[in-house]
Amino acid sequence: MPSVPSSAKANGFEPYLWLRHVLRALPAATTVEHFEALLPWNLKAEQLITA
């Protein structure tokens, strides 16, 4: 079974940037939909928090 970081890479994201985005967005996630939106196959490149 592939790991989520390797899934991020398979979906075109650098795993560290994707994980940083997820860890910053998790405190605001309150619904299943919010959590699912953070999965690499549901994320668009322009959504990554780069600051």
Order of alpha helices (4+ residues) and beta strands (2+ residues): alpha-alpha-alpha
